Amino acid sequence: MTTLAWRDRKRPLWLLALAMPLIPFAAVGLLDVTGWAVWAWLGPIVILGVVPLIDLLAGVDRDGPGDDAIAAVEQDRYYRWITFAFLPLQYAGFAFAFWYLATGGISVVDRIGLAVTVGFIAGLGINTAHELGHKREEHERWLAKIALAQSAYGHFAVEHNRGHHVRVATPEDPASSRVGESFYGFWPRTVGGSVRSAWAIERRRLGLRGRRPLRWDNDVVNAWAMTLALWIVMVVWLGWAILPYLVIQALVGITLLEAVNYLEHYGLLRERVGTGERERYERVEPRHSWNSNNLATNVLLYHLQRHSDHHAYPTRRYQALRDHDEAPVLPTGYAGMILLALVPWAWSRVMDVRVLDHYDGDITRANVQPSARSRVLERYPVPTQSPRLAVDVAVGATSTLAEAAHLRCPGCGYRYDVERGDPREGLMPGTPWADVPVDWVCPDCGVRGRDDFVAEA
């Protein structure tokens, strides 16, 4: 497909994503006019009720740009401004809803409902932060932290990019769910694990520069400071009584995010390749992420459901993400799958068989919850002869790059110049490639490791 031939048929639909942060205004208006308590809960009604229904009615859309159209599509700033515009609308709805919550004389139940509605928008704000945080432009990464401040989840910008994308679909990843693990078991593991991972990543980065982690340029610290400043402003403005509702909306936003994390890689596992000191996990491929092309959720979540392409090209902008035939497919869109995840027995009944089918009947090739392993194996006995997928066992030879002065990530194009180094990564000017830590990964995409880089003239 040529650049001139491809046209984004969803182009006007992307603006619908900006209707979501307006939900708190609608909730307050309808609650105030009618007095019906149900309107306080408009957020979950729309996102978990209306959107899954539209997904079913609208069907799927697999359209995407060809190879020669991607660059032009990514340069179209129309798409970028949609993500930028989400933030002021997000915070306007947040402030307005909390002003009404504090001054409107509504019941405690209505306040909780309104906080939950605001929390659903906070969750969508985390998704916007996800899109912005993967970009190379520094201002977009800072906007991602601003979007995360409302939900007190600023460390996500560190852990997701530098942790999850490196360890995805492995037992070590707190954001990859396992067969036999319910969402209610996954939630504390991923929330706690993401905090620990983000702090460890920043402590290591700053440690390479000879600095202690408790500093302003620690990206976890400055992100959390934004939340603290925001919440202090809200309490000073509206009083201490709003503090429990700030916590409620943050927990709802976090839970919405982690529900999405739960379904994106459920049971999928990368194999280990290589031997001895060169052993590592195989590279991330489309078969390591669950995809969905349901139209409504894809528009509202900036193509997040095309997750395989996102993991292969994390810096690629949402409008250019494409579908992959080899990626496993969810039975419906994310919104509907979140509802399913809330009922563990139903989730297991629907998804475990899909994981089993993905691995040709051999559940031992899946990512299985250790505490549930015996139960899972009893339910899905291992076939006598299980076919194995061929995996890429080639690993780069760092020694051939040791003398190179210029190196490039073959995935995203990040360039390392020995003369300049990368001080933010703790690689001071003049640091030769041989001295770059063995477990260092590309700071832009988080996909390719040191052994993957190629030398440039």
N, C-alpha and C positions, 0 to 999 in steps of 0.2 A: 504494500500500500504506500503510495507516494505522499509527500507532505501536502501537495496541493489537493489530493483526492480526499484526505481525511478531514472530517468536520465533526467537532464535538457536539453530538446531538443533545447532550445534557447541559450544555453551556448555560441556558437561562435557569435551569433547575438548581444549580449550585447556590443561587441566591436564597433558596428555601432554608438553607442552613442558618441564615440570619434571622429567620422567624423564631427559632428555638429560644434564644435569649430574651425574646419578647413575652414568653409564656408567663413569667411572674407579673408583668403588667396586666395581662388578661386575667390571671387568677385573682389579683386584687380587685380589679374592676368588677368582675362577675360576682365575687364574694360580697363586695360592698353594695352592689345594686340589688342583688337577689336575697342576700342573707343566707344562701344555701351553703352549708359547710363543705359540700363535695367539691366546690370550686377551689378551695384551698389546696386540694390534691391534684390540681390540673397537670402538674409536671409528670408524675407517674402515669396518669390517665393517657396523656398524649404519647409519651415515649414507650410505655410498655403495653398500651392498648391500641391506640390509633395507628402507630407506625407499623407494628407487625401485621395488622389487617391490610394496610396499604401494600406492604411487601407481598402479601399473598395475592392481592388483586393486580398489582402492577407487573408482577413477574420478574424475570431476570434480564440483565443487560450485560453482555460480554464485550461490548465495543471498546476499542482502545487504539491508540496511535501506532503506526508502524515504526520501525527502527529509524527511518529517515525523517519522521515527523516529531520525534520526542523533543529534540532541542528547541524547535520553534514553539511547541506547545508549552514547554517549561518557561520560555521567555515572555509569555503573555502575562502581563501584570494584572490583568483582570482577576485571575484566580488568586493571586497573592493578596490583593486588596480585600477579597472576601474574608480571608482569615484575619487580616488586620482589623476589619470592621467588627468582627465578633467580640473583641475585647471590650470596647467602650459600651456595647450593648449588654454584655455580660455583667459589667460592674454597675451600669445604670439600673438593671433589673434587680441586682443584689441589694443596692442601696435603697431603692424604692420599696421593695418588699419588706426589708427590715425596718424601714421607717414606719410602714403601715403596721407591721407586727408589733412595734413598740408603742404606737400612739393610737391605733385604730379601735381599741377597746374590744378586741375579739377574744374568744375563749381560748383556753390552753390547747384544746384539741385543734382548733383552727390555726393557732400559731405553729404547732408541730407540723400540720399539713403544709403550711406555707414554707416552713423551713425545709421540709422534704422536697417541695417543688423547686426551691432555690438550689438545693443540693443536686437535683438532676441536671440543672443547668451548669453547676460547678463541674459535674462529671463530663458534660460536653465540652466545658472549658479545658479540662485535662486533655481531651482528644485534640482540641485546637493547639494546645501547648505541645502535644506530640508532633503535630505537623510542623510547627515552627521550630521546635527544639532540634530537629534533625538537619536543619539547614546550616550552611557554612557561614552565612552572614551573621555577624555578632549581634546586630540589633534584633534579629529574629529570635536568637537564643535568649536574649534578655526579655523579649516579649513573652516567650514561653514561661519564664519564671513568674512574670506578672500574672499570666493566666492561671498559674498554679497556686498563687498566694491565697486565693479565696478558700481553697480546700486544704490548706496546710500540707501540701504534698510536693513541695518544691524539690525535694531530693529525687523525685521521679526523673527530672531532666538529666541527672547524672546516672542513676542506676539503669534507666531504660537504654540510654545510648551506649554506655560503656560497660554495662553489666549484662543486661538481658540479651542484647544483640550479639554478644560474644558467646554466651552460654545457652542460648535458646535451644529447646528440645534436648536438654541434657538433665540428669538428676541433680546437677549442681545449681540449676537456675530456679530461684524462688518464684519466678513468674511463669513457669511452664508446669501445668497441672498434669497429674498422673492418673492412669487407670486405677480405679478403686478409691480415689480421693474425691470426696464430695466438695462442693463449693464451700460449705461451712468449715471443713477441715483445711481447705486451701487458703481461705481468707487470712487467718492468723499467720500461716506460714509465709505467705507472700508479702503481707504488710510488714511483719517483723524482719523478714529476710531482705526486703528492698531497702529498709533503713540501714541495716548493718552493711549491706553491700555498697550502698552509696557512700557511707562514711569511710569504708575501707578503701574505696577507689580514690577518693579525694586525699585521704591520709597518705596513700602511696604516691600519688602524683606530687603532692607538696613535699613529701619526704625525699623524692629525687632531687628536689631543689634545696634540700637542707632546711626545710621549714616545718614548724609544728602545725598540726591540723586546725587548731582553734584560731583561725584568722579570717579576716574579712574576704580575702580572695579564695577561701574555700567555698566552692559553689553550693555546697549543702548549707553552710552557715548563712551566706547572703540570701539564699532562697528562703530559709526559715525566718530570717530577719524581716523579709517583706511581709510574711504572714503576721508576725508579731506586730509590726507597724500598722498594718491594715486593721487588725482586730482591736488594737488600742484606740485607733481613730473611731471605730464603730462604737466601742464601749463609752468613750468620752462623749460622743455625740448623742447616743440613745440610752445609755445607762447600763449598769451591770446586769440587769434582768435579761438582756439579749444574749448573754454569754452561752447559756445552755443551747440556744437555738443556733448559734454560730457553730458549736460543736456538732449538733445534729446535721446541719447542712454539709459540713465537711465530711462526716462519716458516710453520708449518703453518696456524695461525689466520689469518695474513695472506693466505696463498695461497687458503684457502677463501673468504675475503671477496672477493678479487680475481677468483676464478673466477665468483662470482655477478655481480660487476660486469661481467665479460666478456660474459655472456649477456643481461644486462638491456636493453642498447641496441644490440646488435650491428648495425652497418651502417645504423642509423636516423639521419636527418639533418633538422634544421630548416632551412628556407629563410630567406634574408635578405630583409627587407621594408623599405619606406621608401626614401628617397633622401637623398644628401648627408649632412649632420650628423645627420639623423634616421634613418639606416639602422641596423637592428638585426636580430637573429634573431626570427623569428615566436615567438609564445608557445607554451609547451609544451602539447601536446595528447596524448590517449590514443594516437595513432598513432606517438608517439615512444618508446614503451616496449614491450618484449615482455612479454606476460602469460601466466599459467598458472593454472588453477584446480584442479590436482591436489590432492586433499584432504590427504594425509599431509604433504607438504612445506609446504602453507599453514598447517597447524596448528602445525608445529614451528618455522616462521619468522614467526609472527605476521602472516600475510597479506602477506608481502613480495612474493609473486608477483602480487598485484594492484597492480602497480607503476605503471600508468598513473594510477590514482586517487591513489596516494601522491604522484606528482609534481604532480598538479593541486592537491592539498590536503595539503601536507607535514605540517601540524600535526594532521591528523585521526588519531584513535587507530585502532589496527589492527583492532579489532572492527567498526568502521564503514566500512572500505574496501569498495568495490564493484567489480564487473566492468564493463567497457566493451565493447560490441559492436564498436566501430571499432578497438580495439586489436589489433595482430598477436598471434598466439598461438603459443607454443612447442609442439613436438610432445609433450613430456612435462614433468614437474615439474623444478624446479631440480636436485634430487639426481641425476636421470638425465642432465640436460644437462651437469652438471659432468663426469661420466664421458666424455661425448661430446667435450667441449672438450679433454680430454687427448689425443685422437687427431685432430690437425689435418686430415688428409685426409677423415676421416669427418665432422667438424664442417662443413667446407666443402661437402661433398656434400649434407648435410642442410639447412644454414642458408642458404647462398648463394642457392639457388633460392627460398627463402621471402622473402629480401630482394628478389630480382628480381621476384617476384610482387607484393610489397607496393608496388613502384614501377612497376607495369604494364609490366614488361619493360625499363625504362630504368635501368640500373645507375648512370648518371651522377648520378641524383638521390639516390644512397645516400652514406653516409660511407665512402669508400674509402681504404685505406692508400696514401699517396703513392708509396712505393717499389714497390708492387704494381699501380699503376694500369694500366700498359700491359698487363700480364698479365691483369688482370681484364677490361679492355675487349676484349681479344682473345677471351677465353672467352665473354663476354656482349656481343656487338655491339649498338650502340645502334639501336633501331628507327628507320625512316625518319621516322615521325611519332609523337612521344611525347606522350601527354596529360599535362597539368600539373594538379596539384591547386590549387584556389583556396585562397589563404591570406589570413589577416587582415592587411591592409596598413595598417590604421589605427594610428596612434601618437598618444599623448596630446600635448596642447599644454601644456607646463610653464608657459608665460606666463600661461595662464588661472588657474593655481593660485598664482601668485607672491605674491598678497596674502592668501591664505587663512591662518588661524591654526590650524585643526584639519584634519588630513588623515588619510585612512584607506586601508589596503590593501584593495582590493576582493576579494582572494583569501582572506586569512586573518583580516582584521579588525584587524590591527595599527594603532594610532593614533599619529600624530605630532602633538604639541602644540608649537607654536613657542615658547611661553613656557617650557616645561620642557625642550625639546630632547630629546636622547638622548645623555647624556654617554658612555655606554659605547661608542656608535658614533662618538664624536668630534664630535658635534653639540651644542655647548654651549647652555645655556638662552638663548633669544632668537634662535637661528639661523633666519633666514627660509627658506622653502622654495626661493626662488631661489638661495640659497647652498649648498643641498645638492648634493654632487657629482653630475654627470650620470650617472655609471655606478653610483651607489648603488642597492642593492636592499633590499627589505624584510628586516629582520634576523630575522623570525620564520619566514617561509616560503621566502625566497630565490628566489621565483618572479617576483613583480611588481617592476618597476623604478620609478624616480622618476616617469616619465611616465604610469604606470598609476594612480597614486594619485588619489583623488577628494576634493574639498573637503567638509567637514562644517560645519554651522552652529555 
